[in-house]
Amino acid sequence: MTLTLPNENQAFDIASDDGAVFKVRRHGNPDGLRLYLSHGNGFAVDAYYPFWGLLLDRFDVILFDMRNHGRNAQVGFDGHNYFQMARDVGSITKAVEDRLGGGRKVGVFHSMSARAAMKHAVEMDWIWDALVLFDPPNVPPREHRLYPAMRTFEMRLVEFAAARQEHFTSPRELADYYAESRAHAKWADGTHALMANSVLQENRVAGGWSLTCRPEFEAAIYLSALTIDLWPQANEYAGPTKLIAADPNLDKGPPTGPANQALAEEGGYDYQAIAGTGHMLQLERPQECVAAMLSFLANCGLGT
């Protein structure tokens, strides 16, 4: 099955506060509630189409890739950290609102971008009418019973990313890798190829295709998850926040599931786990993820 992205309503460049340029795309219903979406480490938001494609009839959907990912040009390592990525979330949102006009808006973020949005919301500024966080890889404090599992998880990802293949003869080579990987086996039909096309850029110098997010950049984000010190209570957000997570009881599932369950219980979050899913839940069971989000928005008075 081949997934084809719809044409965007608008596309424009936005600069963050350090000058990094982000390629923003607008899809869907311009009269609907505005949703801002981004993605996890090493991935790209275009490939979340099985999820966000279900939202286009009702919502004004704003897509952007995090720095050094997806459609964006590489901008170097100095700003490739959670502090700057949190600032990017604020800068991009403000610039889009200035350009398109303000109104009600919701942040919908997964994994790395969810952690950046959490940091921005609790340490810098609350800018949302509601915030939806899909399986952020929350690392608890060192004394927590789940810290060893999350530390082991992140260190394995550091080793994986640092050693991963960076150059490919074609997107098909990477798509085949995704399809054969146990971690990605449950993605919706067509998503493996879409993801490969979304995270690669043609290498006009060396030939073939190269990852937009270089392996050492990806590895650095996994490593920094252990030092970001972000385990906030729900009341630290100035507005409604929903935590939608991987199944904490999934056999051989990622430790992000139990970690988010613990954060929700200890921090008083509005929380829901999507049964049978791992960390990439929006690509595994997009309809269930959309339903969980819509229920939350309706409870917030943000139904359309």
Buried (B, 14 or more C-beta within 10 A) or exposed (E): EEBEBEEBBEEBEBEBBBEBEBBBBBBBBBEBBBBBBBBBBBBBBBBBBBBBBBBBEBBBBBBBBBBBBBBBEBBEEEBBBBBBBBBBBBBBBBBBBEEBEEEBBBBBBBBBBBBBBBBBBBEEBBBBBBBBBBBBBBBBEEEBEBBEBBBEBBBEBBEBBBEBEBEBEBBBBBBBBBBEEEEBEBBBEBBBBBBBBBBBBEBEEEEEBBBBBBBEBBBBBBBBBBEBEBBBEBEEBEEBBBBBBBBBEBEEBBBBBBBBBBBBEEBEBBBBBBEBBBBBBBBBBBEBBBBBBBEBBEEBEBEB
